[in-house]
Amino acid sequence: MHQPRSSRFAVQLPISFSGIHGAGSGFVCELSETGCSVTCEGDVDVGLSVVMHIQLPGENVPVKAEGSIRWTNGMALGVEFHWHRLEEKKRFLHFLDARARAAENHIRRAS
């Protein structure tokens, strides 16, 4: 069975994306350092390169990331990130680190 390469976090973040074959929007459902799963309407082809804008909580400007569609399943799709902008990646990783710390603190309080 395939093991995820990094921790995944359940989220509900607005996303818009565009590629050579059009554009779409939806919600990021799971997020990790290497990619995300998205629910959206419309058909998206596996292998398609996309530019994404992910709205992080408390931020006025969405994080801009590049990626490729790795899988699709009905209204769900998986995206692998390909970061081309270091500042955007830093913003994203800062958000993920905060999520990881919050999850760790929650586990500690529950035990």
N, C-alpha and C positions, 0 to 999 in steps of 0.2 A: 504494500500500500504506500502511496506517495505521501511523504511527510512535508508539511510546509517549511520553507526555509527560515521564516521569521514569524514572530508572534502576530496574530490577527486580532483585530478589535472590531466588535460590532458597533456600527455607527449609523447615522442617518443624515448624510451630508449632501446638499444639492450639488450636482455636477452638470456641466455642459461640455460637449466635446464636438470636434469637427475633424474631418479628414477629406481626402480627395473625392470621396463618394457622397459627401453630404455632412449633415450635422444632426445632433440629437441632444437630449437632456434626460436627466433622471436623478437617481439617488445612489450614492455610494453606501453599500450595506456592510461590507467588511473591508478593512483597511490594514495593510501591512507595509513594511519598509519597501518591499519589492513590487507591490501591486495592490489591486483592489477588485472587488466584485461590485457590479452596478446593476440596478434594475432600471429598465427603460423600455419604451415602446419603439417599434421599428426594427428593421433588419440591419444587422451589422456583420460584415464579413470577417472571418478569422484571418489574421495576418495584417489587417488594415492598420496603418499608422495613424494615430490621432493626437491632437492637441487637446488637453483637458483643462478646465477651470473648476477647481474644487473649492467650495465655500466652507472655510473652517470657522467654527464658532468664535465669536468675538472679534473677527477680522473683517475689515471693510473691503479689502481687495482679495479676490480668490487666489489660491495658489495655482500657478500655471505649470503644467507638467506635460511631457511628451510620453507616449507609450504606444504599445501595440496590442491589438485584440488577440488574446491567447485562446479563448474558448467562448462559445455561446450555448445557451440552453433556454429556449423560449424567450422570456422577457429579461433574462439574466445574461451577463457577459463578464468575462474576466479580462483585466488589463494588466500588463506588465509595464512598470515604469521604466523610462529611459530619460534620466535627468540631463538636460543640456544647460540649465541655469543653476549655478551653485547657490545663489541667494534663495531661490525658490525651494531647492532641496533642503537648505538649512531651516527655512520656515516650516516645511513639512515635518522634518525630523524633530524639531522642537515640539510640535503638536503631538507627535507619536510618543515622544519621551514623557510628556505630561500625562498622556493617557496611560502609559505603562506604570508611572508612579502612582496615579490614582487607583488603578486596579490592584497594585501591590498593597497599598494602604488599606483598601477595602478588604482584601484577603486577611491581612493582619488583624484588623478589627473584628472580623467574623470568627477568628480562631481563638 
